[in-house]
Amino acid sequence: MKRLLSVLLTLAMLLSLVSVSAMAEEKELLTIDVYDDAANFNGMQTGWFAKVIKDRFNIELNIIASQVVGNTVYATRSEAGNLGDLIVVDKAKFPEIVEAGLAKDISDKLPECENIMKFKTQIDVFNKGLTGEDGKYYGIPTEMTDTSPVSLTDDVIYSTPKVRWDLYKAVGSPKLENLDDFLAMLQKIHEIHPTNEDGDPAYPFTLWADWDGNDNMIGIANVVQLTTWYGEKLKGSAMLKPDNTFSKLYERENAYYKITKMLNKANQMGLVDPDSGTQPWDTVASKLSSGRADVMWYSWQDGFWNSVDRLNAGTGFIFIPIADQYYYADADRYFGSDRMFGIGSGVEGEKYDRLMAFLDWYASPEGVTFQHDGIEGLNYTVNEEGKFVPYKDNALMDNLPVPDEFGGGGYSDGNNQINQWIVSALCVNPITGERYAQKYWQSYKDMTMTEMKKEWQEMYEAEDPVDWMKKNGKLLASPSVDFTPAADNNDFIALRSEVNKCLCDYTWQLIMTCATDEEFEAMWDEMVEQLNGFGYEQLYEHDIEVWQPEIDAKIAAAAAAE
C-alpha cells in the first residue's frame, strides 16, 4: 500500500511536470536576477539545476552574490532602485528594503501558492510584524519547519568539535577535559596524518575569511561559530551569555577570546593551514573533500566527507565531547532562519507570474527533494516501500558526472546556487513519510549503523550527540521565536563596518602572526583600545537594545513550554 501511494504521488508529480514543461516551452526564456546574500557563487546558474528549472519554467538564474563580489553591490543596486528580481537577504535588511520600495507587495499572489502557504502561520507572524497588517505579504521566511518552536529534532547541533574517528582511535581515544587536551590530541593526529592520501598537506584546522561579518554578527566567522561551544551566542557586537545577560565581545572571560587564543596556540603548534585567512571557502570545501582537514565544526560539513563507504570504514567525522564545554543550540527554526525571500518591486506581468510559480514549486515536494536530496538514480533510489535509499552519496564531495538527461557536467558544479531554501530539510516529505534530510531515512540509518557508530555509542553511553548532551546536562537549547532586529541607520551602518573591519583584521593577526603568548596578550590589548577608539562601546549598547526583545521572547517561550 505504501509503495502504491508513493507511485501515485510520483505519477501525479510527473504528470504535473509534463504539463508544466509543455507550458514552459511555449514561453520565452526569462533571465531572473537573483540578489543573494546566501550564495557562494556569482554568475549564471549552470548544470543540472539550471536544466531542472528551465524545463519547468523556461527561466535561467543570474546569481548576484554579495559574499563573492562584495557588500558594496547591495548599496549600488539599492541606489539604482533595482536590487534584483528575486531577493534573498538577511532578515535585518528586509524592513529597510520594503520601506525603500525595493520589494514587491505579493499579497495578490502568495495566498494562491499552496505549497508555500503550508507555512501560513509562520509567514503571517513575520509579515504582520513587518507591516502591522493581517493578510499583507512582502516576504517569505527561509528554512521553516513543520515541527514546533521548542522542538529540537536534530541528533546533532549546528556547531560542535568533530574529528575523524579512525584518527581519534589511532591516538588512543583520549578523554578531553579542555581545549589544551583538544590541541594535544590534534598534535598527535597531525604527526600521524600530515598529508592526505595524495600527499597533499593536511592540517587539523583550515580556515577561511570570506564569511566574516555575515549573519548580523561582527568578527571572523570561524571564531564566532565556535563560541557556541561554550554556550555563548554573538548578537551583533554583544556576546549573549548562558544566563541571558550580555557582555562585551572582547572581555577575556568570553568565548571569543578563548577560541581566538586556542587557534593562535594551534598555529604556534603548526596545526593551522598556512593558507587560512587568504583562501576562499571554495578552496576549503575542496580540502574537506580530499581529506586535508582533521577538524570540522559545522553540522553540514559532514557532507563533504562522510559517505556511507567511509562511515562503514570507520573514517568518518563524529562529535568528540570536551568536558568543560556547554553547547548552545537553537531549537528547530520553526519561524525560519535569518534570511528572507522577496520579489523585486519592478517585477511585473509574465515575469511576476512565472517567478511566483517558481517559488511555489521551490516549496513543493518535488522542488524540495531536488534541493535536499538531489536526483533520483544519481543521489538516491526508491525501494519497494516507496522510501528513499542513498545511492551515490559522494556526488557532492566528488563532483560526480551527471547523466546527460539531467544536464550533464559535474554534480556540485550544477548544484542549486541559490543556496537557500524555503522548506527546511527537517520537514516531512509527503512522498516518503520521512524527513527530507537523508540522515533520518530508515534506509540510511540501517546502512550507517556501522562499527564506528556502535563504538561511539558504547564509549559515550548515548545514541547520538544530542542524546549525550541531554544526558550530561551539556545542551543549552534556545526556543525559536519570530524576531527581526531593527535595521541600523546610516551612522550605525558605518560604525558597524569600521568596528567589524578592525576586529576581523586584528583577529586574523592574533591567530596567524603572534608567536608567543605575551605577543598575543599585548596585541589583544591593542585591539581593545582600537575597537573602543572606533566606537565599539556605543555599538555594543545599541546592539543590547536591539536584541533584548528577542531574548525576552525566548525566555517567555521557554516558560510557556514548561
Secondary structure, 3 states (H helix, E strand, C coil): CHHHHHHHHHHHHHHHHHHHHHHHHCCCCEEEEEEECCCCCCEECCHHHHHHHHHHHCEEEEEEEHHHHCCHHHHHHHHCCCCCCEEEEEHHHHHHHHHCCCECCCCCCHHHCCCHHHHHHHHHHHHHHHHCCCCCCCCEECCECCCCCCCCCCCCCCEEEEEEHHHHHHCCCCCECCHHHHHHHHHHHHHHCCECCCCCECECECCCCCCCCCCCECCCHHHHHHHHHECCEEEECEEECCCCCEEECCCCCCHHHHHHHHHHHHHHCCCECCCCCCCCHHHHHHHHHCCCECEEEEHHHHHHCCCHHHHHHCCCEEECCECCCEEEEECCCCCCCCEEEEEECCCCHHHHHHHHHHHHHHCCHHHHHHHHHCCECCCEEECCCCCEEECCCCHHHHCCECCHHHCCCECCCCCCCCCCCCECCCCECCCCCCECCHHHCHHHHHHCCCHHHHHHHHHHCCCCHHHHHHHCCCEEEECCCCCCCCCCCHHHHHHHHHHHHHHHHHHHHHHHCCCCHHHHHHHHHHHHHHHHHHCHHHHHHHHHHHHHHHHHHHHHHHHHHC
